């Protein structure tokens, strides 16, 4: 995130601007858990992709 300020701003003004920043939305992975249906074991798939370049 970028905060635009002027050189004339004091420390108190900068602190005020920083406090006005709203936190980013949190990604809730629990909403998506179990949505993808794998046709094979995930570990076997991962190993096959790792050794694909050999």
PyMOL Python script that loads the backbone (N, CA, C, O; Angstrom):
from pymol import cmd

cmd.read_pdbstr("""\
ATOM      1  N   UNK A   1       0.841  -1.173   0.000  1.00  0.00           N
ATOM      2  CA  UNK A   1       0.000   0.000   0.000  1.00  0.00           C
ATOM      3  C   UNK A   1       0.886   1.235   0.000  1.00  0.00           C
ATOM      4  O   UNK A   1       1.954   1.235   0.611  1.00  0.00           O
ATOM      5  N   UNK A   2       0.461   2.258  -0.662  1.00  0.00           N
ATOM      6  CA  UNK A   2       1.221   3.496  -0.766  1.00  0.00           C
ATOM      7  C   UNK A   2       0.431   4.624  -0.114  1.00  0.00           C
ATOM      8  O   UNK A   2      -0.769   4.781  -0.340  1.00  0.00           O
ATOM      9  N   UNK A   3       1.134   5.401   0.697  1.00  0.00           N
ATOM     10  CA  UNK A   3       0.535   6.591   1.309  1.00  0.00           C
ATOM     11  C   UNK A   3       1.288   7.783   0.761  1.00  0.00           C
ATOM     12  O   UNK A   3       2.502   7.889   0.934  1.00  0.00           O
ATOM     13  N   UNK A   4       0.579   8.677   0.103  1.00  0.00           N
ATOM     14  CA  UNK A   4       1.213   9.878  -0.425  1.00  0.00           C
ATOM     15  C   UNK A   4       1.187  10.970   0.632  1.00  0.00           C
ATOM     16  O   UNK A   4       0.141  11.279   1.203  1.00  0.00           O
ATOM     17  N   UNK A   5       2.351  11.544   0.880  1.00  0.00           N
ATOM     18  CA  UNK A   5       2.454  12.621   1.860  1.00  0.00           C
ATOM     19  C   UNK A   5       3.326  13.732   1.301  1.00  0.00           C
ATOM     20  O   UNK A   5       3.984  13.576   0.271  1.00  0.00           O
ATOM     21  N   UNK A   6       3.316  14.824   1.985  1.00  0.00           N
ATOM     22  CA  UNK A   6       4.166  15.960   1.623  1.00  0.00           C
ATOM     23  C   UNK A   6       5.313  16.038   2.614  1.00  0.00           C
ATOM     24  O   UNK A   6       5.223  15.492   3.713  1.00  0.00           O
ATOM     25  N   UNK A   7       6.371  16.700   2.242  1.00  0.00           N
ATOM     26  CA  UNK A   7       7.521  16.827   3.132  1.00  0.00           C
ATOM     27  C   UNK A   7       7.176  17.616   4.390  1.00  0.00           C
ATOM     28  O   UNK A   7       7.814  17.446   5.429  1.00  0.00           O
ATOM     29  N   UNK A   8       6.171  18.475   4.296  1.00  0.00           N
ATOM     30  CA  UNK A   8       5.806  19.320   5.429  1.00  0.00           C
ATOM     31  C   UNK A   8       5.036  18.566   6.508  1.00  0.00           C
ATOM     32  O   UNK A   8       4.861  19.091   7.608  1.00  0.00           O
ATOM     33  N   UNK A   9       4.572  17.350   6.224  1.00  0.00           N
ATOM     34  CA  UNK A   9       3.779  16.600   7.201  1.00  0.00           C
ATOM     35  C   UNK A   9       4.633  16.234   8.411  1.00  0.00           C
ATOM     36  O   UNK A   9       5.800  15.867   8.281  1.00  0.00           O
ATOM     37  N   UNK A  10       4.030  16.342   9.581  1.00  0.00           N
ATOM     38  CA  UNK A  10       4.716  15.989  10.820  1.00  0.00           C
ATOM     39  C   UNK A  10       4.493  14.512  11.117  1.00  0.00           C
ATOM     40  O   UNK A  10       3.725  13.833  10.436  1.00  0.00           O
ATOM     41  N   UNK A  11       5.168  14.039  12.132  1.00  0.00           N
ATOM     42  CA  UNK A  11       5.019  12.651  12.540  1.00  0.00           C
ATOM     43  C   UNK A  11       3.608  12.328  12.971  1.00  0.00           C
ATOM     44  O   UNK A  11       3.115  11.231  12.709  1.00  0.00           O
ATOM     45  N   UNK A  12       2.946  13.272  13.632  1.00  0.00           N
ATOM     46  CA  UNK A  12       1.575  13.036  14.086  1.00  0.00           C
ATOM     47  C   UNK A  12       0.626  12.888  12.902  1.00  0.00           C
ATOM     48  O   UNK A  12      -0.276  12.050  12.926  1.00  0.00           O
ATOM     49  N   UNK A  13       0.830  13.701  11.868  1.00  0.00           N
ATOM     50  CA  UNK A  13      -0.028  13.610  10.686  1.00  0.00           C
ATOM     51  C   UNK A  13       0.185  12.283   9.962  1.00  0.00           C
ATOM     52  O   UNK A  13      -0.765  11.686   9.457  1.00  0.00           O
ATOM     53  N   UNK A  14       1.431  11.827   9.915  1.00  0.00           N
ATOM     54  CA  UNK A  14       1.710  10.536   9.286  1.00  0.00           C
ATOM     55  C   UNK A  14       1.084   9.391  10.080  1.00  0.00           C
ATOM     56  O   UNK A  14       0.521   8.463   9.498  1.00  0.00           O
ATOM     57  N   UNK A  15       1.181   9.456  11.402  1.00  0.00           N
ATOM     58  CA  UNK A  15       0.551   8.437  12.235  1.00  0.00           C
ATOM     59  C   UNK A  15      -0.955   8.402  12.017  1.00  0.00           C
ATOM     60  O   UNK A  15      -1.553   7.327  11.981  1.00  0.00           O
ATOM     61  N   UNK A  16      -1.568   9.568  11.872  1.00  0.00           N
ATOM     62  CA  UNK A  16      -3.008   9.649  11.644  1.00  0.00           C
ATOM     63  C   UNK A  16      -3.372   8.983  10.320  1.00  0.00           C
ATOM     64  O   UNK A  16      -4.361   8.254  10.250  1.00  0.00           O
ATOM     65  N   UNK A  17      -2.590   9.222   9.274  1.00  0.00           N
ATOM     66  CA  UNK A  17      -2.857   8.612   7.975  1.00  0.00           C
ATOM     67  C   UNK A  17      -2.677   7.097   8.016  1.00  0.00           C
ATOM     68  O   UNK A  17      -3.437   6.360   7.388  1.00  0.00           O
ATOM     69  N   UNK A  18      -1.672   6.637   8.755  1.00  0.00           N
ATOM     70  CA  UNK A  18      -1.437   5.199   8.867  1.00  0.00           C
ATOM     71  C   UNK A  18      -2.590   4.521   9.591  1.00  0.00           C
ATOM     72  O   UNK A  18      -2.992   3.421   9.212  1.00  0.00           O
ATOM     73  N   UNK A  19      -3.125   5.152  10.618  1.00  0.00           N
ATOM     74  CA  UNK A  19      -4.250   4.581  11.368  1.00  0.00           C
ATOM     75  C   UNK A  19      -5.533   4.535  10.549  1.00  0.00           C
ATOM     76  O   UNK A  19      -6.418   3.731  10.843  1.00  0.00           O
ATOM     77  N   UNK A  20      -5.652   5.378   9.533  1.00  0.00           N
ATOM     78  CA  UNK A  20      -6.848   5.404   8.702  1.00  0.00           C
ATOM     79  C   UNK A  20      -6.885   4.268   7.686  1.00  0.00           C
ATOM     80  O   UNK A  20      -7.917   4.030   7.058  1.00  0.00           O
ATOM     81  N   UNK A  21      -5.768   3.568   7.521  1.00  0.00           N
ATOM     82  CA  UNK A  21      -5.712   2.460   6.570  1.00  0.00           C
ATOM     83  C   UNK A  21      -6.586   1.327   7.083  1.00  0.00           C
ATOM     84  O   UNK A  21      -6.492   0.936   8.247  1.00  0.00           O
ATOM     85  N   UNK A  22      -7.429   0.808   6.215  1.00  0.00           N
ATOM     86  CA  UNK A  22      -8.285  -0.315   6.579  1.00  0.00           C
ATOM     87  C   UNK A  22      -7.534  -1.615   6.285  1.00  0.00           C
ATOM     88  O   UNK A  22      -6.849  -1.718   5.268  1.00  0.00           O
ATOM     89  N   UNK A  23      -7.659  -2.595   7.159  1.00  0.00           N
ATOM     90  CA  UNK A  23      -6.971  -3.865   6.914  1.00  0.00           C
ATOM     91  C   UNK A  23      -7.552  -4.580   5.697  1.00  0.00           C
ATOM     92  O   UNK A  23      -8.731  -4.429   5.378  1.00  0.00           O
ATOM     93  N   UNK A  24      -6.714  -5.353   5.030  1.00  0.00           N
ATOM     94  CA  UNK A  24      -7.156  -6.098   3.852  1.00  0.00           C
ATOM     95  C   UNK A  24      -8.097  -7.221   4.278  1.00  0.00           C
ATOM     96  O   UNK A  24      -8.048  -7.688   5.416  1.00  0.00           O
ATOM     97  N   UNK A  25      -8.947  -7.646   3.359  1.00  0.00           N
ATOM     98  CA  UNK A  25      -9.852  -8.747   3.646  1.00  0.00           C
ATOM     99  C   UNK A  25      -9.049 -10.034   3.761  1.00  0.00           C
ATOM    100  O   UNK A  25      -8.082 -10.247   3.030  1.00  0.00           O
ATOM    101  N   UNK A  26      -9.457 -10.873   4.677  1.00  0.00           N
ATOM    102  CA  UNK A  26      -8.768 -12.127   4.926  1.00  0.00           C
ATOM    103  C   UNK A  26      -9.389 -13.212   4.052  1.00  0.00           C
ATOM    104  O   UNK A  26     -10.611 -13.319   3.953  1.00  0.00           O
ATOM    105  N   UNK A  27      -8.535 -14.011   3.421  1.00  0.00           N
ATOM    106  CA  UNK A  27      -9.002 -15.117   2.603  1.00  0.00           C
ATOM    107  C   UNK A  27      -9.412 -16.265   3.509  1.00  0.00           C
ATOM    108  O   UNK A  27      -8.607 -16.734   4.314  1.00  0.00           O
ATOM    109  N   UNK A  28     -10.636 -16.719   3.390  1.00  0.00           N
ATOM    110  CA  UNK A  28     -11.134 -17.814   4.217  1.00  0.00           C
ATOM    111  C   UNK A  28     -11.061 -19.111   3.410  1.00  0.00           C
ATOM    112  O   UNK A  28     -11.931 -19.407   2.591  1.00  0.00           O
ATOM    113  N   UNK A  29     -10.010 -19.862   3.663  1.00  0.00           N
ATOM    114  CA  UNK A  29      -9.818 -21.097   2.913  1.00  0.00           C
ATOM    115  C   UNK A  29     -10.838 -22.169   3.290  1.00  0.00           C
ATOM    116  O   UNK A  29     -11.097 -23.082   2.506  1.00  0.00           O
ATOM    117  N   UNK A  30     -11.409 -22.062   4.469  1.00  0.00           N
ATOM    118  CA  UNK A  30     -12.369 -23.075   4.914  1.00  0.00           C
ATOM    119  C   UNK A  30     -13.615 -23.101   4.034  1.00  0.00           C
ATOM    120  O   UNK A  30     -14.293 -24.126   3.960  1.00  0.00           O
ATOM    121  N   UNK A  31     -13.924 -22.002   3.375  1.00  0.00           N
ATOM    122  CA  UNK A  31     -15.096 -21.968   2.490  1.00  0.00           C
ATOM    123  C   UNK A  31     -14.874 -22.808   1.232  1.00  0.00           C
ATOM    124  O   UNK A  31     -15.837 -23.261   0.613  1.00  0.00           O
ATOM    125  N   UNK A  32     -13.619 -23.016   0.855  1.00  0.00           N
ATOM    126  CA  UNK A  32     -13.299 -23.719  -0.377  1.00  0.00           C
ATOM    127  C   UNK A  32     -12.764 -25.122  -0.135  1.00  0.00           C
ATOM    128  O   UNK A  32     -12.455 -25.836  -1.088  1.00  0.00           O
ATOM    129  N   UNK A  33     -12.653 -25.521   1.108  1.00  0.00           N
ATOM    130  CA  UNK A  33     -12.096 -26.818   1.445  1.00  0.00           C
ATOM    131  C   UNK A  33     -12.981 -27.936   0.905  1.00  0.00           C
ATOM    132  O   UNK A  33     -14.188 -27.958   1.145  1.00  0.00           O
ATOM    133  N   UNK A  34     -12.374 -28.849   0.181  1.00  0.00           N
ATOM    134  CA  UNK A  34     -13.103 -30.017  -0.328  1.00  0.00           C
ATOM    135  C   UNK A  34     -13.883 -29.772  -1.600  1.00  0.00           C
ATOM    136  O   UNK A  34     -14.650 -30.644  -2.007  1.00  0.00           O
ATOM    137  N   UNK A  35     -13.729 -28.645  -2.242  1.00  0.00           N
ATOM    138  CA  UNK A  35     -14.492 -28.340  -3.453  1.00  0.00           C
ATOM    139  C   UNK A  35     -13.922 -29.022  -4.690  1.00  0.00           C
ATOM    140  O   UNK A  35     -14.670 -29.376  -5.601  1.00  0.00           O
ATOM    141  N   UNK A  36     -12.602 -29.211  -4.731  1.00  0.00           N
ATOM    142  CA  UNK A  36     -11.965 -29.834  -5.884  1.00  0.00           C
ATOM    143  C   UNK A  36     -11.941 -31.339  -5.662  1.00  0.00           C
ATOM    144  O   UNK A  36     -11.483 -31.814  -4.623  1.00  0.00           O
ATOM    145  N   UNK A  37     -12.432 -32.079  -6.634  1.00  0.00           N
ATOM    146  CA  UNK A  37     -12.443 -33.538  -6.559  1.00  0.00           C
ATOM    147  C   UNK A  37     -11.282 -34.069  -7.380  1.00  0.00           C
ATOM    148  O   UNK A  37     -11.259 -33.923  -8.602  1.00  0.00           O
ATOM    149  N   UNK A  38     -10.311 -34.690  -6.704  1.00  0.00           N
ATOM    150  CA  UNK A  38      -9.131 -35.232  -7.372  1.00  0.00           C
ATOM    151  C   UNK A  38      -9.446 -36.618  -7.905  1.00  0.00           C
ATOM    152  O   UNK A  38     -10.121 -37.410  -7.247  1.00  0.00           O
ATOM    153  N   UNK A  39      -8.952 -36.906  -9.106  1.00  0.00           N
ATOM    154  CA  UNK A  39      -9.140 -38.231  -9.679  1.00  0.00           C
ATOM    155  C   UNK A  39      -8.052 -39.196  -9.225  1.00  0.00           C
ATOM    156  O   UNK A  39      -8.197 -40.409  -9.373  1.00  0.00           O
ATOM    157  N   UNK A  40      -6.955 -38.662  -8.668  1.00  0.00           N
ATOM    158  CA  UNK A  40      -5.889 -39.502  -8.160  1.00  0.00           C
ATOM    159  C   UNK A  40      -5.402 -38.924  -6.833  1.00  0.00           C
ATOM    160  O   UNK A  40      -5.783 -37.826  -6.430  1.00  0.00           O
ATOM    161  N   UNK A  41      -4.556 -39.694  -6.179  1.00  0.00           N
ATOM    162  CA  UNK A  41      -4.018 -39.268  -4.896  1.00  0.00           C
ATOM    163  C   UNK A  41      -3.199 -37.990  -5.081  1.00  0.00           C
ATOM    164  O   UNK A  41      -2.338 -37.950  -5.960  1.00  0.00           O
ATOM    165  N   UNK A  42      -3.437 -36.947  -4.283  1.00  0.00           N
ATOM    166  CA  UNK A  42      -2.710 -35.684  -4.453  1.00  0.00           C
ATOM    167  C   UNK A  42      -1.192 -35.824  -4.347  1.00  0.00           C
ATOM    168  O   UNK A  42      -0.462 -35.113  -5.039  1.00  0.00           O
ATOM    169  N   UNK A  43      -0.709 -36.721  -3.501  1.00  0.00           N
ATOM    170  CA  UNK A  43       0.737 -36.895  -3.349  1.00  0.00           C
ATOM    171  C   UNK A  43       1.323 -37.511  -4.619  1.00  0.00           C
ATOM    172  O   UNK A  43       2.398 -37.104  -5.058  1.00  0.00           O
ATOM    173  N   UNK A  44       0.643 -38.472  -5.207  1.00  0.00           N
ATOM    174  CA  UNK A  44       1.095 -39.095  -6.453  1.00  0.00           C
ATOM    175  C   UNK A  44       1.102 -38.057  -7.574  1.00  0.00           C
ATOM    176  O   UNK A  44       2.037 -38.012  -8.374  1.00  0.00           O
ATOM    177  N   UNK A  45       0.083 -37.241  -7.633  1.00  0.00           N
ATOM    178  CA  UNK A  45       0.010 -36.194  -8.653  1.00  0.00           C
ATOM    179  C   UNK A  45       1.166 -35.201  -8.487  1.00  0.00           C
ATOM    180  O   UNK A  45       1.799 -34.812  -9.468  1.00  0.00           O
ATOM    181  N   UNK A  46       1.434 -34.799  -7.260  1.00  0.00           N
ATOM    182  CA  UNK A  46       2.508 -33.840  -6.989  1.00  0.00           C
ATOM    183  C   UNK A  46       3.864 -34.413  -7.393  1.00  0.00           C
ATOM    184  O   UNK A  46       4.675 -33.711  -7.997  1.00  0.00           O
ATOM    185  N   UNK A  47       4.115 -35.666  -7.070  1.00  0.00           N
ATOM    186  CA  UNK A  47       5.380 -36.288  -7.435  1.00  0.00           C
ATOM    187  C   UNK A  47       5.523 -36.394  -8.947  1.00  0.00           C
ATOM    188  O   UNK A  47       6.616 -36.196  -9.477  1.00  0.00           O
ATOM    189  N   UNK A  48       4.446 -36.701  -9.643  1.00  0.00           N
ATOM    190  CA  UNK A  48       4.521 -36.801 -11.108  1.00  0.00           C
ATOM    191  C   UNK A  48       4.832 -35.456 -11.735  1.00  0.00           C
ATOM    192  O   UNK A  48       5.561 -35.396 -12.725  1.00  0.00           O
ATOM    193  N   UNK A  49       4.306 -34.395 -11.191  1.00  0.00           N
ATOM    194  CA  UNK A  49       4.586 -33.051 -11.724  1.00  0.00           C
ATOM    195  C   UNK A  49       6.004 -32.594 -11.401  1.00  0.00           C
ATOM    196  O   UNK A  49       6.614 -31.867 -12.185  1.00  0.00           O
ATOM    197  N   UNK A  50       6.525 -33.010 -10.264  1.00  0.00           N
ATOM    198  CA  UNK A  50       7.889 -32.638  -9.895  1.00  0.00           C
ATOM    199  C   UNK A  50       8.917 -33.281 -10.807  1.00  0.00           C
ATOM    200  O   UNK A  50       9.901 -32.653 -11.196  1.00  0.00           O
ATOM    201  N   UNK A  51       8.675 -34.550 -11.146  1.00  0.00           N
ATOM    202  CA  UNK A  51       9.642 -35.296 -11.938  1.00  0.00           C
ATOM    203  C   UNK A  51       9.318 -35.268 -13.430  1.00  0.00           C
ATOM    204  O   UNK A  51       9.884 -36.035 -14.209  1.00  0.00           O
ATOM    205  N   UNK A  52       8.416 -34.390 -13.817  1.00  0.00           N
ATOM    206  CA  UNK A  52       8.022 -34.274 -15.227  1.00  0.00           C
ATOM    207  C   UNK A  52       9.176 -33.790 -16.094  1.00  0.00           C
ATOM    208  O   UNK A  52       9.246 -34.139 -17.272  1.00  0.00           O
ATOM    209  N   UNK A  53      10.088 -32.988 -15.530  1.00  0.00           N
ATOM    210  CA  UNK A  53      11.166 -32.388 -16.301  1.00  0.00           C
ATOM    211  C   UNK A  53      12.417 -33.250 -16.373  1.00  0.00           C
ATOM    212  O   UNK A  53      13.370 -32.902 -17.071  1.00  0.00           O
ATOM    213  N   UNK A  54      12.424 -34.366 -15.662  1.00  0.00           N
ATOM    214  CA  UNK A  54      13.611 -35.236 -15.674  1.00  0.00           C
ATOM    215  C   UNK A  54      13.696 -36.051 -16.952  1.00  0.00           C
ATOM    216  O   UNK A  54      14.631 -36.833 -17.125  1.00  0.00           O
TER     217      UNK A  54
END
""", "prot")
cmd.dss("prot")
cmd.show_as("cartoon", "prot")
cmd.util.cbc("prot")
cmd.orient("prot")
